[in-house]
């Protein structure tokens, strides 16, 4: 594939990607992808460019409601057979360890890149906290009670005292 500079384009259902599906709130939709194989003639490095787009259903950690997150992946993976070959990859090229026979499974590569593109804390950009969860200002009495129960109140007082000097 590398020598012939082959490209593959297509789509597959999100439901077909088991590891990715386990990280999502739903498995509807399709992943559209393009894989472009090539060789950096200057460095002699084999690579595959991975381009993928998918609408992925995640749970918003702000509202705990499902939402669709459009995920786009554009990455270059340097095809290496030994871990020590990673040092020879150009900047911006992530390593992809392949078997001795040079085979790889395109669906696994696409799934790996989508998993890496998922946010650690998914938040729907169109969401907001419910009014009940937002503190609109406490009365002075509630504030004093909150300071008594605050484990850091003692530290705050020590800091104030330290700032006064001897």
C-alpha positions as a Markdown table, in Angstrom:
| # | Residue | x | y | z |
|---|---|---|---|---|
| 1 | Unk | 0.0 | 0.0 | 0.0 |
| 2 | Unk | 2.8 | 2.4 | 0.9 |
| 3 | Unk | 4.8 | 1.8 | -2.3 |
| 4 | Unk | 1.8 | 2.2 | -4.5 |
| 5 | Unk | 0.6 | 5.3 | -2.5 |
| 6 | Unk | -2.8 | 3.7 | -2.1 |
| 7 | Unk | -5.8 | 5.5 | -0.7 |
| 8 | Unk | -9.0 | 4.0 | 0.8 |
| 9 | Unk | -12.2 | 5.9 | 1.4 |
| 10 | Unk | -15.5 | 4.8 | 2.8 |
| 11 | Unk | -17.8 | 4.6 | 5.8 |
| 12 | Unk | -18.7 | 2.1 | 8.5 |
| 13 | Unk | -21.3 | 2.1 | 11.2 |
| 14 | Unk | -20.2 | 3.3 | 14.7 |
| 15 | Unk | -21.9 | 0.2 | 16.0 |
| 16 | Unk | -19.2 | -1.9 | 14.3 |
| 17 | Unk | -16.4 | -0.4 | 16.5 |
| 18 | Unk | -16.8 | -2.2 | 19.8 |
| 19 | Unk | -14.2 | -0.3 | 21.9 |
| 20 | Unk | -15.4 | 3.0 | 20.7 |
| 21 | Unk | -19.0 | 2.0 | 21.2 |
| 22 | Unk | -18.2 | 1.2 | 24.9 |
| 23 | Unk | -17.1 | 4.8 | 25.4 |
| 24 | Unk | -20.3 | 6.3 | 23.9 |
| 25 | Unk | -23.9 | 6.8 | 25.0 |
| 26 | Unk | -25.2 | 5.4 | 21.7 |
| 27 | Unk | -24.0 | 3.8 | 18.6 |
| 28 | Unk | -26.0 | 5.5 | 15.9 |
| 29 | Unk | -24.3 | 7.1 | 12.9 |
| 30 | Unk | -21.5 | 6.3 | 10.5 |
| 31 | Unk | -17.8 | 7.0 | 10.5 |
| 32 | Unk | -16.6 | 8.4 | 7.2 |
| 33 | Unk | -12.9 | 7.9 | 6.6 |
| 34 | Unk | -10.0 | 8.2 | 4.2 |
| 35 | Unk | -6.6 | 6.5 | 4.6 |
| 36 | Unk | -3.7 | 7.7 | 2.5 |
| 37 | Unk | -0.6 | 5.5 | 2.5 |
| 38 | Unk | 2.8 | 6.9 | 1.4 |
| 39 | Unk | 6.5 | 7.3 | 2.0 |
| 40 | Unk | 8.4 | 10.4 | 3.1 |
| 41 | Unk | 11.1 | 10.2 | 0.4 |
| 42 | Unk | 13.4 | 12.5 | 2.3 |
| 43 | Unk | 13.4 | 10.4 | 5.5 |
| 44 | Unk | 12.4 | 7.1 | 4.0 |
| 45 | Unk | 9.5 | 6.9 | 6.5 |
| 46 | Unk | 6.4 | 4.9 | 5.7 |
| 47 | Unk | 3.2 | 6.6 | 6.9 |
| 48 | Unk | -0.6 | 6.5 | 6.7 |
| 49 | Unk | -2.7 | 9.7 | 6.9 |
| 50 | Unk | -5.9 | 9.1 | 8.7 |
| 51 | Unk | -8.9 | 11.3 | 8.1 |
| 52 | Unk | -12.1 | 10.4 | 9.9 |
| 53 | Unk | -15.4 | 12.2 | 10.8 |
| 54 | Unk | -18.2 | 10.9 | 13.0 |
| 55 | Unk | -21.1 | 12.2 | 14.9 |
| 56 | Unk | -20.6 | 10.5 | 18.3 |
| 57 | Unk | -23.3 | 10.4 | 21.0 |
| 58 | Unk | -21.8 | 11.2 | 24.4 |
| 59 | Unk | -23.1 | 12.1 | 27.9 |
| 60 | Unk | -22.7 | 15.7 | 28.8 |
| 61 | Unk | -20.9 | 15.9 | 32.2 |
| 62 | Unk | -22.6 | 19.2 | 33.0 |
| 63 | Unk | -26.2 | 18.1 | 32.4 |
| 64 | Unk | -25.9 | 14.3 | 32.3 |
| 65 | Unk | -27.9 | 14.4 | 29.0 |
| 66 | Unk | -26.9 | 12.7 | 25.8 |
| 67 | Unk | -25.7 | 14.9 | 23.0 |
| 68 | Unk | -24.0 | 14.4 | 19.6 |
| 69 | Unk | -20.4 | 15.5 | 19.4 |
| 70 | Unk | -19.0 | 15.9 | 15.8 |
| 71 | Unk | -15.5 | 14.4 | 16.0 |
| 72 | Unk | -12.9 | 15.0 | 13.2 |
| 73 | Unk | -9.5 | 13.3 | 13.1 |
| 74 | Unk | -6.6 | 14.3 | 10.8 |
| 75 | Unk | -3.4 | 12.6 | 11.8 |
| 76 | Unk | -0.2 | 11.2 | 10.2 |
| 77 | Unk | 1.0 | 7.9 | 11.6 |
| 78 | Unk | 4.5 | 6.7 | 11.0 |
| 79 | Unk | 4.5 | 2.9 | 10.3 |
| 80 | Unk | 7.3 | 1.4 | 12.4 |
| 81 | Unk | 8.1 | -2.3 | 13.1 |
| 82 | Unk | 10.3 | -1.8 | 16.2 |
| 83 | Unk | 9.8 | 0.7 | 19.0 |
| 84 | Unk | 13.3 | 2.1 | 18.6 |
| 85 | Unk | 12.3 | 3.2 | 15.1 |
| 86 | Unk | 10.1 | 5.9 | 16.7 |
| 87 | Unk | 13.1 | 8.2 | 17.1 |
| 88 | Unk | 13.4 | 8.5 | 13.3 |
| 89 | Unk | 9.9 | 9.8 | 12.8 |
| 90 | Unk | 9.5 | 13.4 | 11.7 |
| 91 | Unk | 7.9 | 15.9 | 14.2 |
| 92 | Unk | 4.1 | 15.7 | 14.1 |
| 93 | Unk | 4.1 | 12.1 | 13.1 |
| 94 | Unk | 2.8 | 9.7 | 15.7 |
| 95 | Unk | 4.1 | 6.1 | 15.7 |
| 96 | Unk | 2.0 | 3.1 | 14.7 |
| 97 | Unk | 3.6 | -0.2 | 15.5 |
| 98 | Unk | 2.8 | -2.7 | 12.8 |
| 99 | Unk | 3.5 | -6.5 | 12.7 |
| 100 | Unk | 6.7 | -7.8 | 11.0 |
| 101 | Unk | 4.7 | -8.6 | 7.9 |
| 102 | Unk | 3.6 | -4.9 | 7.7 |
| 103 | Unk | -0.1 | -5.7 | 7.9 |
| 104 | Unk | -2.6 | -3.5 | 9.8 |
| 105 | Unk | -6.3 | -3.5 | 10.2 |
| 106 | Unk | -7.8 | -0.2 | 8.9 |
| 107 | Unk | -10.9 | -0.3 | 11.2 |
| 108 | Unk | -8.6 | -0.7 | 14.2 |
| 109 | Unk | -6.5 | 2.3 | 13.2 |
| 110 | Unk | -9.6 | 4.4 | 12.6 |
| 111 | Unk | -11.1 | 3.3 | 15.9 |
| 112 | Unk | -7.9 | 4.1 | 17.8 |
| 113 | Unk | -7.7 | 7.6 | 16.4 |
| 114 | Unk | -11.3 | 8.3 | 17.2 |
| 115 | Unk | -10.8 | 7.1 | 20.8 |
| 116 | Unk | -7.8 | 9.4 | 21.2 |
| 117 | Unk | -9.9 | 12.3 | 19.9 |
| 118 | Unk | -12.6 | 11.9 | 22.5 |
| 119 | Unk | -12.7 | 14.6 | 25.2 |
| 120 | Unk | -11.8 | 13.5 | 28.7 |
| 121 | Unk | -14.8 | 15.4 | 30.0 |
| 122 | Unk | -17.5 | 15.7 | 27.3 |
| 123 | Unk | -19.6 | 18.9 | 27.7 |
| 124 | Unk | -22.3 | 19.9 | 25.3 |
| 125 | Unk | -21.4 | 23.4 | 24.2 |
| 126 | Unk | -25.1 | 24.3 | 24.0 |
| 127 | Unk | -25.9 | 23.3 | 27.6 |
| 128 | Unk | -26.1 | 25.3 | 30.8 |
| 129 | Unk | -26.4 | 24.3 | 34.4 |
| 130 | Unk | -29.9 | 24.2 | 35.8 |
| 131 | Unk | -30.9 | 27.2 | 38.0 |
| 132 | Unk | -31.1 | 24.9 | 41.1 |
| 133 | Unk | -27.4 | 24.1 | 40.8 |
| 134 | Unk | -26.2 | 27.7 | 40.5 |
| 135 | Unk | -25.6 | 29.6 | 43.8 |
| 136 | Unk | -27.1 | 33.1 | 43.2 |
| 137 | Unk | -25.5 | 34.5 | 46.3 |
| 138 | Unk | -26.0 | 33.4 | 49.9 |
| 139 | Unk | -27.1 | 35.5 | 52.8 |
| 140 | Unk | -24.5 | 36.6 | 55.3 |
| 141 | Unk | -25.7 | 34.1 | 57.8 |
| 142 | Unk | -25.4 | 31.2 | 55.4 |
| 143 | Unk | -22.0 | 32.4 | 54.4 |
| 144 | Unk | -20.8 | 32.4 | 58.0 |
| 145 | Unk | -22.2 | 28.9 | 58.5 |
| 146 | Unk | -20.4 | 27.8 | 55.3 |
| 147 | Unk | -17.1 | 29.1 | 56.6 |
| 148 | Unk | -17.4 | 27.1 | 59.8 |
| 149 | Unk | -18.0 | 23.9 | 57.9 |
| 150 | Unk | -15.3 | 24.7 | 55.3 |
| 151 | Unk | -12.1 | 22.6 | 56.1 |
| 152 | Unk | -10.0 | 25.3 | 54.4 |
| 153 | Unk | -11.3 | 28.1 | 56.6 |
| 154 | Unk | -8.5 | 27.5 | 59.1 |
| 155 | Unk | -5.9 | 27.7 | 56.3 |
| 156 | Unk | -7.4 | 30.9 | 55.1 |
| 157 | Unk | -7.1 | 32.5 | 58.6 |
| 158 | Unk | -3.5 | 31.3 | 58.9 |
| 159 | Unk | -2.7 | 32.8 | 55.5 |
| 160 | Unk | -4.2 | 36.1 | 56.6 |
| 161 | Unk | -2.1 | 36.0 | 59.9 |
| 162 | Unk | 1.1 | 35.2 | 58.0 |
| 163 | Unk | 0.5 | 38.2 | 55.7 |
| 164 | Unk | 0.4 | 40.6 | 58.6 |
| 165 | Unk | 4.0 | 40.0 | 59.6 |
| 166 | Unk | 5.6 | 40.0 | 63.1 |
